[in-house]
Amino acid sequence: MSEATAFDDGASTSTSEEREVLGWEQFGEAARELAREVVRSGWVPDLVVAVARGGLVPAGAVAYALGTKAMGTLNVEFYTGVAETLPEPVVLPPLMDTSDLPGRKVLVVDDVADSGRTLALVMDLVRSKGLPGGDLDGDGTPDFSGAVDARSAVIYAKPRSVIDPDYVWRRTDRWIMFPWSSQPPVTEEF
């Protein structure tokens, strides 16, 4: 479940004035503005990685706006219900093939950096793919195939996040309602 809809820190209430509500049209503008921020920085990714599930829609929109066709997905579970989390974020299968990451510029996209722990985990995983590894060629020295130049982008960042994303559309401490996760699953209708 996305951090944005599953997390209630107790400060949120049921009134819409105290929530950040993102509609589909505004989301489109937010995704394009994030892409513009990336381009203005002078850094353009070779690959966009979505943090599933909440980052799937934003990552696709940002990748389209950047003209980046190569995409990957890392599935991470952290929030299990309203105000309920696992002790630490957990990467779920299927795992993304990371063999082509070394030497690449990778933009990791999620919907929100709430606690930031999920995004921090994914950034560490992506960046570690370019670190010296084992002695694969048998010459007695650790092999290094090139660093992964990874950056992060989110629609929203919260002040308590343990990571400060490289690109942020908006900062808020309010409960966020995303258009793709504001309704319960249709399976609950039956």
C-alpha positions as CSV (number, residue, x, y, z in Angstrom):
1,M,0.0,0.0,0.0
2,S,1.3,3.5,-0.8
3,E,2.7,5.5,2.1
4,A,0.4,8.4,1.1
5,T,-2.8,6.6,1.8
6,A,-1.8,4.0,4.3
7,F,0.0,6.3,6.8
8,D,-1.9,8.4,9.4
9,D,0.5,9.9,11.9
10,G,-2.3,11.0,14.2
11,A,-2.0,14.6,13.2
12,S,-4.4,14.1,10.2
13,T,-8.0,14.6,10.6
14,S,-11.0,13.9,8.4
15,T,-11.5,17.4,7.1
16,S,-10.4,18.0,3.5
17,E,-8.8,21.4,4.4
18,E,-6.2,19.6,6.4
19,R,-5.3,17.3,3.6
20,E,-3.3,17.8,0.5
21,V,-5.5,16.6,-2.4
22,L,-3.8,15.9,-5.7
23,G,-6.2,15.6,-8.7
24,W,-5.3,14.0,-12.0
25,E,-4.8,17.3,-13.9
26,Q,-2.6,18.8,-11.2
27,F,-0.7,15.5,-11.1
28,G,0.1,15.9,-14.8
29,E,1.4,19.3,-14.1
30,A,3.5,18.1,-11.2
31,A,5.1,15.3,-13.2
32,R,6.1,17.7,-16.0
33,E,7.4,20.2,-13.5
34,L,9.5,17.4,-11.9
35,A,10.9,16.5,-15.3
36,R,11.7,20.2,-16.0
37,E,13.6,20.4,-12.6
38,V,15.7,17.4,-13.7
39,V,16.5,18.9,-17.1
40,R,17.2,22.4,-15.6
41,S,19.8,20.7,-13.3
42,G,21.7,19.6,-16.4
43,W,21.4,15.9,-15.5
44,V,19.2,13.6,-17.6
45,P,18.8,10.0,-16.6
46,D,19.4,6.9,-18.8
47,L,16.9,5.0,-16.8
48,V,13.9,5.7,-14.6
49,V,13.2,3.3,-11.7
50,A,9.7,3.3,-10.1
51,V,9.3,2.5,-6.4
52,A,6.2,0.3,-6.5
53,R,3.4,0.7,-5.9
54,G,3.0,4.4,-5.2
55,G,5.8,5.5,-7.6
56,L,4.5,3.6,-10.6
57,V,2.2,6.3,-12.0
58,P,4.6,9.2,-11.2
59,A,7.6,7.3,-12.7
60,G,5.8,6.6,-15.9
61,A,4.7,10.2,-16.3
62,V,8.1,11.6,-15.5
63,A,9.8,9.2,-17.9
64,Y,7.4,10.2,-20.7
65,A,8.0,13.9,-19.9
66,L,11.8,13.3,-20.0
67,G,11.6,11.2,-23.2
68,T,13.3,8.3,-21.2
69,K,12.2,4.9,-22.5
70,A,14.2,2.6,-20.2
71,M,12.4,1.9,-17.0
72,G,12.6,-0.5,-14.1
73,T,10.6,-1.2,-11.0
74,L,11.5,-2.1,-7.4
75,N,8.7,-3.5,-5.3
76,V,8.9,-2.4,-1.7
77,E,6.5,-3.0,1.2
78,F,6.7,-0.9,4.3
79,Y,3.2,0.4,5.2
80,T,0.8,-2.5,5.9
81,G,-2.2,-0.4,7.0
82,V,-3.2,2.9,8.5
83,A,-0.4,3.9,10.9
84,E,1.0,0.3,10.6
85,T,4.4,-0.5,9.2
86,L,6.8,-3.3,9.1
87,P,10.0,-2.8,11.3
88,E,11.9,-2.0,8.1
89,P,11.0,-1.7,4.4
90,V,11.3,-5.0,2.5
91,V,12.0,-5.5,-1.2
92,L,9.5,-7.9,-2.7
93,P,9.8,-10.1,-5.7
94,P,10.0,-10.0,-8.6
95,L,13.4,-8.3,-8.4
96,M,14.6,-5.9,-11.0
97,D,17.6,-6.9,-13.2
98,T,20.3,-4.5,-12.0
99,S,23.1,-5.9,-14.2
100,D,23.0,-2.8,-16.5
101,L,23.0,-0.2,-13.8
102,P,26.8,0.3,-13.3
103,G,27.9,3.4,-15.2
104,R,24.3,4.6,-15.8
105,K,22.4,7.7,-14.6
106,V,19.3,6.4,-12.8
107,L,16.4,8.5,-11.6
108,V,14.4,6.8,-8.8
109,V,10.8,8.0,-8.6
110,D,8.3,7.6,-5.8
111,D,5.0,9.4,-4.9
112,V,6.1,10.6,-1.5
113,A,9.1,10.7,0.8
114,D,7.0,10.4,4.0
115,S,9.3,8.7,6.5
116,G,11.8,8.5,3.6
117,R,12.9,5.0,4.7
118,T,11.6,3.3,1.6
119,L,13.3,5.8,-0.7
120,A,16.5,5.6,1.3
121,L,16.5,1.8,1.0
122,V,16.0,1.9,-2.8
123,M,18.6,4.6,-3.3
124,D,21.1,2.5,-1.3
125,L,20.3,-0.6,-3.4
126,V,20.6,1.2,-6.7
127,R,23.8,3.0,-5.7
128,S,25.4,-0.2,-4.4
129,K,25.3,-1.8,-7.8
130,G,28.2,0.4,-8.9
131,L,30.4,-0.3,-5.8
132,P,33.4,-2.5,-5.9
133,G,32.3,-6.1,-5.7
134,G,34.0,-9.5,-5.5
135,D,37.0,-10.6,-7.5
136,L,35.1,-11.8,-10.5
137,D,38.0,-12.0,-12.9
138,G,40.4,-13.7,-10.4
139,D,43.1,-11.0,-10.5
140,G,43.1,-10.6,-6.7
141,T,41.4,-7.1,-6.7
142,P,37.8,-6.2,-6.3
143,D,36.1,-5.6,-9.6
144,F,34.5,-2.2,-10.3
145,S,32.3,-1.7,-13.3
146,G,31.4,2.0,-12.8
147,A,29.5,3.9,-10.3
148,V,25.7,4.3,-10.5
149,D,24.8,8.0,-10.7
150,A,21.5,7.8,-8.9
151,R,19.1,10.7,-8.0
152,S,15.6,10.7,-6.6
153,A,12.4,12.5,-7.4
154,V,9.1,12.6,-5.6
155,I,5.8,14.4,-6.0
156,Y,5.8,15.2,-2.3
157,A,8.3,15.3,0.5
158,K,7.5,15.5,4.2
159,P,9.7,17.4,6.7
160,R,10.3,14.2,8.8
161,S,11.8,12.3,5.8
162,V,15.2,10.7,6.6
163,I,16.2,11.5,3.0
164,D,16.0,14.8,1.1
165,P,15.1,13.8,-2.5
166,D,17.0,15.5,-5.2
167,Y,13.9,16.7,-7.0
168,V,10.6,17.6,-5.2
169,W,7.5,19.1,-6.6
170,R,6.0,20.1,-3.3
171,R,6.8,19.8,0.4
172,T,4.0,19.3,3.0
173,D,3.4,17.8,6.4
174,R,-0.3,17.1,5.6
175,W,-2.0,13.8,4.7
176,I,-1.8,13.4,0.9
177,M,-4.7,12.1,-1.2
178,F,-3.4,10.8,-4.6
179,P,-5.9,10.2,-7.4
180,W,-4.6,6.6,-8.0
181,S,-5.0,5.5,-4.4
182,S,-7.7,7.6,-2.8
183,Q,-10.4,5.0,-3.5
184,P,-10.6,1.5,-1.9
185,P,-9.8,-1.5,-4.1
186,V,-12.8,-2.5,-6.3
187,T,-12.6,-6.0,-4.8
188,E,-14.0,-4.4,-1.6
189,E,-17.2,-3.6,-3.6
190,F,-18.1,-7.3,-3.9
